[in-house]
Amino acid sequence: MPAAARKSPARKTGARSKPEGKGREARSTPVLKAPAPAGFDKKQELAAYRDMLLIRRFEEKAGQLYGMGFIGGFCHLYIGQEAVVTGMKMALEADDQMITAYRDHGHMLAMEMSPRGVMAELTGRRGGYSRGKGGSMHMFSKEKNFYGGHGIVGAQVPLGTGLAFANR
């Protein structure tokens, strides 16, 4: 008889379980409780939503302009990470500083830098935050406490450490 026509023996389906107390010993690991969610009012929630939406729409337009050749070099978009920087910004205090890696457009917008200034920088115009010379990865605004996005992987770590020591 061909193999396909043979019937396989019936299998028992069903999970076997050991009675409690037998087999593995009871674990005494403490149960960790999650912190309560932050209590935001409607005004804060709407502001966060608007900030995330601004970042998303800005990045969509930047991606479009990059595809059309209006943005030179690299253009690392922040799409899908809007909530990260928005939540981080909500936790910052007035004089806190921010430094980041190369995906920095969302950080700049979260730090209340002008979308026009950021887009001017991306497109190489003098009205940009680095006078059109920084491109996508090298923008800076001391006035907004934003100490740049850095194209070299890990470059922000020693610079951020220096900012921390300077603020002691």
C-alpha positions in Angstrom: 0.0 0.0 0.0 1.4 3.5 -0.8 2.6 5.6 2.1 -0.1 8.3 1.5 -2.9 5.8 1.8 -1.7 4.3 5.1 -3.5 5.4 8.2 -1.4 6.8 10.9 -2.0 5.5 14.4 -4.3 7.6 16.5 -2.6 10.1 18.7 -3.8 11.4 22.0 -4.2 15.1 21.9 -4.4 16.8 25.2 -1.9 18.4 27.5 -0.6 16.4 30.3 -0.3 18.2 33.5 1.5 17.1 36.7 -0.4 17.4 39.9 0.6 20.4 41.9 3.4 19.8 44.4 5.1 17.2 42.3 7.8 17.7 39.7 9.0 21.3 39.9 9.3 22.9 43.3 7.4 26.0 44.1 9.2 29.2 43.2 9.4 32.0 45.6 10.0 34.9 43.2 8.4 38.1 44.2 5.6 39.4 42.1 6.4 42.8 40.6 3.6 45.3 40.2 3.6 47.6 37.2 3.4 51.3 38.1 0.1 53.0 37.6 -0.3 54.8 34.2 0.4 58.5 34.2 -2.7 60.5 34.8 -2.9 62.9 31.8 -5.8 65.2 31.4 -7.6 65.6 28.0 -5.5 68.7 27.2 -2.2 66.9 27.6 -3.4 63.9 25.6 -4.5 66.1 22.7 -1.2 68.0 22.8 0.7 64.7 22.7 -1.5 63.5 19.8 -0.9 66.7 17.9 2.9 66.5 18.5 3.0 62.9 17.2 0.9 63.8 14.2 3.2 66.8 13.4 6.2 64.5 13.5 4.5 61.8 11.3 3.3 64.3 8.7 6.7 66.1 8.6 8.5 62.8 8.1 6.1 61.7 5.4 6.8 65.0 3.5 10.5 64.6 4.1 10.4 61.1 2.7 8.6 62.4 -0.3 11.1 65.2 -0.9 14.0 62.8 -0.5 12.5 60.6 -3.1 12.2 63.5 -5.4 15.8 64.5 -4.9 15.2 67.7 -2.9 17.1 66.3 0.1 20.7 65.3 -0.5 22.7 62.8 1.4 21.0 60.4 3.8 17.6 61.0 5.3 16.8 58.7 8.2 13.1 59.1 8.9 11.5 58.8 12.4 8.2 57.2 11.2 6.9 54.8 13.8 8.8 56.3 16.7 6.8 59.4 17.3 5.4 58.3 20.6 8.9 57.7 22.0 10.1 61.2 21.7 6.7 62.7 22.5 6.6 60.8 25.8 10.3 61.7 26.5 9.6 65.4 25.9 6.6 65.2 28.3 8.9 64.0 31.0 11.6 66.7 30.5 11.8 69.7 32.7 12.2 73.3 31.3 16.0 73.4 31.3 16.7 69.8 30.3 18.9 69.2 27.3 18.5 66.6 24.5 21.1 65.0 22.3 20.5 62.1 19.9 21.8 60.0 17.1 21.1 60.3 13.4 17.3 59.8 13.4 16.8 63.3 14.8 14.0 65.1 12.9 11.4 63.9 15.4 13.5 65.1 18.3 13.9 68.5 16.8 10.2 68.9 16.4 9.5 67.6 19.9 12.0 70.2 21.2 9.7 72.8 19.6 12.1 73.7 16.9 10.4 75.3 13.9 9.3 72.8 11.3 10.2 75.4 8.6 13.7 75.7 10.0 14.1 71.9 10.1 12.8 71.5 6.6 15.0 74.3 5.4 18.0 72.5 6.9 17.0 69.2 5.2 16.8 70.9 1.8 20.1 72.7 2.2 18.7 76.3 2.6 20.3 79.1 4.6 17.2 79.4 6.8 18.0 76.0 8.4 19.2 75.5 11.9 22.8 74.9 10.7 22.5 77.3 7.8 21.8 74.5 5.4 25.1 72.7 6.0 24.1 70.1 8.5 21.6 68.2 6.4 19.5 65.4 8.0 21.9 64.3 10.7 23.7 67.4 12.0 21.3 70.0 13.4 21.7 72.0 16.6 19.9 74.6 18.6 21.4 75.9 21.8 18.3 78.1 22.3 16.0 75.0 22.3 18.5 72.9 24.4 19.0 70.5 21.4 22.6 69.5 21.1 22.3 67.7 17.9 21.8 64.6 16.0 25.0 62.8 15.2 25.7 60.7 12.1 28.5 58.7 13.7 27.1 55.7 15.6 27.6 56.3 19.3 29.0 59.8 19.0 26.2 61.2 21.1 27.2 59.1 24.2 30.5 61.0 25.1 28.9 64.3 24.1 25.9 63.6 26.3 28.2 62.6 29.1 30.0 65.9 28.7 26.7 67.8 28.9 25.9 65.9 32.1 29.2 66.7 33.7 28.8 70.4 32.7 25.5 70.5 34.4 26.6 69.0 37.7 
